[in-house]
Each structure stands twice: as structure tokens, then as C-alpha cells.
């Protein structure tokens, strides 16, 4: 059995907007039934990590916490009953996994609504206090604890850590969004708002799913160039254009109708009203990026007059993680996923990595845990 230390070095946030501190956090001495202890190998950085660090999320955060939730870990201890992952693949000590937030399986949202991401008793990594057992519920850490009620997916051998970490939030959120959206017809124009990691991954998905035309609205220019590599047919910059100009560009690309499907991945509140305008009559508008506290104004009658379907999509369950890993396994050589990984940092450099992410100097940096 692998020797496990008493403490794990981890990047801890004790006060919003303050630098993270590398601290010694206890490693649980026992692994309960259904749980696992992993040696974290890599954790990519998400825009949500930055928002949590800055205190701008509309979700409860129980400080102090270990930030990071896109981790890949190698199982070094498995509790009683751990023999397979969440889709039945055999799982043993030494295997790499990605793992989900928890769902209880017994509340209204888990059973009747069948939306485990909305579980009443949900526990989420990087939101829980490090001073309460099992302590290691965040990704910027040498070790991590997989809660018994958390889904876990064995990472295929052909999928490298960089892409596996990408699957564990960004891509699983995109896969969950497409599951809620429904079918894409081969005659559909899909418009993606946002050229960040989720927007790029959504673009690749739209291409694989057979969209007739894919339009990406976003900035800065290098992100739009990458969007073309991920399958965009038309890229419209936000910088240097007005909403009216962007609408006119979309109408010119869609025979004056607007996009059949609009998907929002920006996190910018003002993008919501713009997305309503960009969708055609009878179209679908899927909103994924809005998790902040900020507000915006919109015209509710536009939803009615245009007969729009507006769909919110939050996070992703074990099925979404599995679909994400399958997508990467099948298409990792069809799109330049590795170009999204723009920086590699050691755990001690986590504040630099977060700052660069906050300043849009990175697309998808990763923390390499030694």
C-alpha cells in the first residue's frame, strides 16, 4: 500500500480577494465505505475558481476552503464496496479518476425530478470548510477525498491528465447542456455566445453533432481564431461592435431569421438579453454561464412574442462526466484541445495562475501537483 502522509499541502482561501496560502491540511486517517483517497496529479483552473476567489458567486462558500474542482487523481486508498466506477467500469487502486459533486439519491430532485445536480443535500468540492473532516474537498491539493456519494469515472488510458481535468467541469457542463437542449437538426444554425473554454468545447460539440452553420460571438481576437479551429464557420467580435451590429451580422448569416439555437457561455449578464435577440422565432436559448450575483435588464415579452424556449443548465452529473470522457477519447485528435491548455503551474504558483486567468491571459491553465 502507498505510504500516505499525515498532511497534504493545499492552496487555501481564508478571505475573499486575498491570496491563497499553501497550508498543511489533514489527510483523513481512514477511508469510509464507498469513499476513496486520491493522489491528485493535475487540476485545471476554471472561471468559477476565479469568481469564488473574488467572492462573486451566488453560491454558499464555507471559508476556509481549498479552491479547485477540475481534478484528476490516482486512487491510493479505496473504501469498502469500491469495485467499479459510476458506469460499471472496474476500478482499483492505481487507476486515474475524475469525480463529481455529490447527490444523495433520495431527495425529490434526485428521484422525482431526476436532476441530481439540484440535489437538496448536495455537497460540492471547493465550497466546504477544510477544518471539518474529511478536510480535502478541493483540487489545488496534493491529496483529495472522494465522498461516498460522489460519482467517479475511470479515465481512459488514452486520455491525458490535461484533457481529463478539462472534462471534469468545462466539458461535462457542455455535455449536460446539450443533453438538456435536445436534438440538433442538420439544417440548424447554432450560435455560441462566448469563446472561452466552454464556448470552444460547445463549438466542437455542435460540429460533431452536425449543425449546418456555427456562429461564435466573443472576444478577444485570439479566442475567435481558436474558435475557428474548433469548428466555427463565422466569428463575430464583441470588441469594437455594438449589439445592434452583431444582430445585423447574425441576421445576414441566417436569411434574416436569427439562429435556430443560441447557447450562452459568457457569464456576462448583459449577454442574456442579447441572446434573446439573436434567436429566431420559435428558437431555443440555452443559458449556462450565468452564475454570478450581477443583474441585468431584459424584455420579457421577447420570449413570448418570439415563442422562445429558454433553458437553464447547471453543472453536470456522473452521466455528463462519462459523456465528456467518451467525447475526448473519440475526438481528442479532431480538435486542438491541447491548445486550450495555455499554462502549466506548480502548486506554489497558484496565485499567479489565478491572477492570469482573472486577467484573461490564459484560456485553461493547469496546476501540476507533484
N, C-alpha and C positions, 0 to 999 in steps of 0.2 A: 504493500500500500504506500502511496506517495506521502512523504512527510509533510504535514501541514503546520504552518507556524501559528502562534497564538494570536498574532495580529496581522492585519492586512493594511498596507499603505493605500490610502484613498484620498481623492480630492473632495474636500468637504466645504459646503457652503453654510456659513453660520449667519450671514446677514446679506439681504438682497443688495445687489450692486457692488458688494465688496469682493475682493479677490478670493478665490478658493484657496484653502490651505491644505497641504499634504499632511494628513494625520494618521496615526495608528488606530485602526478601528478593530474591535474584537472579531475574531473568527469564531462562529458558533462551535463549541466543542463536540456537539452531537448533531447528526442529520436525521430529522424526524422522518417517519414513514411517508413515502411519496415525494420527499424533497430531495434536493441534490446540492452539492457544493461544487463549484466550478472554479478552475483557474482561468481568469479572463485573459484572453490573448489580444483582443482588439475591441475598441468601442468607437464607432463613428460619432461625429457631432451633428446634432440636429438643430434647426432653428428654434425648436421648443426648448432645448437646453439653454439657449441664449435668453429666451423670454423668461424662463424660470429664474435664471441667474439675475435678471434685471427686475424680477418681481412683477412682471406684467401679464402673467397668465390668469385666466379666470377659473383656475382650479386650485383646490386647497393644497398648500405645501406645508409640511410639518417640520420646520427647521429645528436642528441642523440636518442636512441631507447630503448624500453622495449623489452628485449630478451624473447624468449619463444613463441612457436607456436603449442603446442600439449595440448591445454587446454580444460578442461571440466568446463562449467559454468551453473549456475542455473538462468533462466530468472527472473529478478526482475522488468524490465520495457519493454514493447513491443510497438513499434510504430504502427501507424495506418496501417491496412492491414496485420498485422502479425496474422494469424489464423492457419496456418499449417507449417510444415517444408518443406524441398525441395522435399520430395517424397509424400507429401499429408497427412502425419500423423498429427492429430490435435495437436496444440502447444499452451500452455498457460503459464502465469506467474506461476513460481514454478517448471516447467519442466527443466530437465537437457538437455543440448545440447553440441554437438561439432560443430565447424563452420569452413568454408573454406575460403581461399583467394577469392578475388572477380573475376568475369568476367563480362564484360559489356553486353554481349548478342547481340551486334550489329556490331562488327568488323568482318573482314574477317576470323580470326581464330575461333571466336565463331560460326559463321554461316556457311560459305562455307567449311572450313577445319574441323569444328566440334571438335576442340581441345581447349576447354575453358581454359585449363591450360596455353596455349600460348597467351592468350588474350592480345591485344595491350595495353589495358587500365587497365591491371591487377593491383590490389593493394594487397600487401601481408603483413600479420601480422609479426611484429618484424623487418620490414625493414623501417618503416615510422616514421618520426620525431614526438617526443612527444610534441613539442612546438606548434604544429598545431592541431586544432580541427579535429577529436574528441579525440585526445590525447591517449586514452587507447587501442592501437593497438599492444599489446604484451601479452604474457601469464604469465610472472612472476609478477603478479599484483593482488591486491585484487579484482579489477573490470575490466571488459573488454567490449569493444564496438563492436557489430556485425554490420558491414556495411550493408546498404540496399541491395547491390548487392552480398553479401556473401551467399553461401549456408549454411544451418543449418540443422542438423539432430537430432531429439529427441533420446536420449539414452534410450534403453530398460531398464526397471526396473531391470531386472536380471543381467545386465552388470555393474560391479562396476567401480568406477572412475578410478582406476589404469588401467584397460583394455580399458575403453573408451578413456582415454588420449593416450594410445598406438595406438588406431585405427586412431587417428586424424592426423597422419603423417606417421609413420613407416608402419602400416598395410595398410592404404589407398594407399601408394606408391606401395606396393607389389600387391594389388588388381588391381591397374591401370596397372602395368607392365604385369600381367597375362592376362588382357583384351586385351592388345596390342599384346601379344605373340600368342594368338590363342590356339587351342585345344592341349591337351597333350594326345597322344595315350597310351594305356595300355602296349605297347611294348617299350616306350621311357625311356631312361636313362636321368635324369635331373641332371646337375652338378651346384651346388651353390658355387660361389666364395664369401667367407666371412661368418663368424659365429657370426657377430654382430646381433643386433635386427632385421634388415631387412632380413639378411640371415636366421635366425632362423624362422621367420614368413614365408619366402618363402619356407623353407623346409616343414613346416606344410602344406602349401597350395599344394605343389607338392604331398604330401602324400594323402591328401584329394581328389585331382584331379586324382589320380590313376596312377601315374608314376610307371613303373616297378622297377626301381632302382634309388636311390637318393644318390649322392656323394657330400659331403661338403668338400671344400678346405679352410682351415682357421687356425687361432690360436687366443689365446693361448689354451692349452690343456683343461682347464675347459669349454671353449666355445664349443669345439668339443664334449665333453661329453654331454653338453646340447643339441647339435645338434642331437645326437642320440635319446634323449628323444623327440625331435620334428619330428622324422621320418627318419633321415639319416640312410642309410644302410652301407655306407662306409665313413669314415672321414680320410682326408689326411692333416697332419700338414704342415703349411708353415715354421714354425720354425724348423731349422735343416735339411731342404731338399732344393734341387735345383729345378728350373723349369723343368729341364730335368728329374729328378727323379719323380717329380709329374706327368709329362706327361706319363712316363712309367707306373706309377701306374694306371692312368686312362685308358690307352690302355689295360692294363691287365684286367681291370674290364669291358671292352666293346668289347671284341673279336677283339681287335686291331684297332677299328674304331674311337674311341673318342665318346664323349657324343652327343646325339641327340639334346639336348638343354643345353646351358650354360647361366647362369644368373649371372651378376656381381653386387655385393652389397658391395664392399670393400672400394671404394673411393680412392684406391691406383692406380695411373696412370699406373704403370708397370703391373698391373693385366690385363689391356686391351689386350696387345699383348699375354699374356699367355692364356687368354680366347679364342682367335682366334685359338691357337694351340690345345687347349683341345677339341674343337668342331669337330665333324666328318664332312666328305664331305657332302655337302647339308644340314648341320645343321643350327640351329638358335642360334644367340647370342644376348641376351638382356642385355643392359647396363643401369644401374640405378644409381650406386653410384658415378659417376664422376661429381662433381660439383665444384671442386677446380680449381685454376689457373695453377697448375703444368702441365708440358707436359711430353710426353714420346715418344719413337720411336717404330715404328711398320713396318711390311712389307705389304704394300697394296696388293701385288699380292696374298697373302694368302687368301684374301677374294674372289678373282676371281678364283684362281685355285681350291679352295675348294667349290666354288659356295655357299658361306655363305649368309644368311640373317642376317644383323646387324641392330638391332632395338634399338633406344634410347627411354627411358621412363622418363618423367619429372612429378613429383608431382602427383596430382590426383584431380579429380573434385568431385562434390557432389555425383555422382553415386558411385565413389570409396569409399567415406566415408560410404555410405549406405551399400555397399557390405562388408566393413570391420566390421561394427557393426553386420551385419547379420552373418558373419563368426564367430565372437566371441560369439554371442548369441547361435549359434548351436554347437560350438566346444570348448567352454571355459573349459570343463571338460575332453576333449580328449587329451589335451596337457598341459604341466606345465607352462602356461603363467605367473602365479604369481611368478615363479622362475626367470623370466626375470626382475622383479621389485626388484632391489638389494639394494636400499637405499631410505629412506624417509627423506626429509629435510624440515625445515621451511624456509619461505621466507628470513629470515635474514641470513641463512646459504647457500645462493645460490652460493657464490664464492667457498665454499668448495665443493659443489656438482659438479660444472662445472670443477673444478680442478681434482677431482677424475674421472670424465668422460673423461677428456683430457688424463689422465694417464692410461686409460683402467682398472681402478679399479672398475668400475661399468659397468653393461650391460644397464640397463634402470632405472636410479634414477628418483624420482618424487619430485616435490615441492608441499607440502601441504599448501594451503593458508587458513588461519583461518579468 
